[in-house]
Amino acid sequence: MEYHKVSESLIYTWFSTIASVLQFKVLSCALMKAIIKYLAGLAGPSGYGSKSTAEQVTRDCSSSSTFLPSSHLTAIITGATSGIGAETARVLAKRGVRIIIPARNLKKAALVKENIQKESPEADITILEIDLSSFASVKRFCTEFLSLGLPLHILINNAGKFSQNLEFSEDKIEMTFATNYLEMLLERMVETAAETGIEGRIVNVSSVIHNWVKRDDFSFYHMLNPRNYNGTRAYAQSKLANILHARELARQLKERKANVTINAVHPGIVKTGIIRDHKGFITESLYFVASKLLKSIAQGAATTCYVALSPKTEGMSGKYFSDCNESHSSNLANDEAEAHELCKLTRSLISRRLQQPLA
């Protein structure tokens, strides 16, 4: 889980959650079993668990005869200049997938490309400039990508932002929502699937933090007032939106009989330096305990890669995955009416900002 900025509120909320678990407060038998299964890395129905790595799951996927070889596939991976996104790009490229890296920081993207090609000299990687918080930039990126004449089989919406303070994109949309949620390459995926017979797959990288959002608090407009803004809540809402988006778009794609699926994934809480600036005995002690619950970046990228490539997820759409297995999201995340309303709101925003009529 990568954050551009991290507030103390997120850190202490994270710690309080862990502390509650350690004190066994209000733990059901099911939750206890889930925690034990996670800590032990026990495999679920997919054959993988919390300790599985992206290399492991893609190695197994690429050896399967029920899905076309990875070398036939093209993937766009947002947020691939660091962390889980970079690991996802590295591993998929290693399996022969052509990688498109949209990036605002072209120097970081070039370094990622260089490192991948040192390991996999034959890796096909293209870097295109984009600012995901700008509709105009996203539109330019789409135009540039389409001009390449490439197919698009996999779209991984991995890019995310955590803003401590209220920020707006150039389109006057709250930055966390704008960066984490709005994407625009669906039609090319539908066309590619129809032309090639290969199932298109969209993966929205969400987070278990979506569970923190209560129905009465789910409002982006309410947070436009700086006095009401809370970075953790904004981030959680954007991750909830990722799941709702997957659910509604899955319904629409099924209605169109399009050979494209979309699912949301929780990568896990990954080992990063998010509390390196918060020293002290209590903080360091909690971090020591919490670190036993954290994943490596290689493990964090596993679920994304599993959903993107595995023949076991073929035909599955509108689902939520964790530890490479289908999992349960919150009741709010499963609300079809809420998903539909959010989709309408998003399309309205896009239409107004790009001055295009609704389809």
Secondary structure, DSSP 8 states (H G I E B T S, - for coil): ---SS--HHHHHHHHHHHHHHHTTTT--HHHHHHHHHHHHT---TTS--TT--HHHHHHHHHT-SSS--GGG-EEEETTTTSHHHHHHHHHHHHTT-EEEEEES-HHHHHHHHHHHHHH-TT--EEEEE--TT-HHHHHHHHHHHHHTT----EEEE------SS--B-TTSSBHHHHHHH----HHHHHHHHHHH---EEEEEE--GGGGG--GGG--TGGGGSTTT--HHHHHHHHHHHHHHHHHHHHHHHHHHT-SEEEEEEE---B---TTTT--SHHHHHHHHHHHTT-B-HHHHTHHHHHHHH-GGGTT--S-EEETTEE----TGGG-HHHHHHHHHHHHHHHHHHHT----
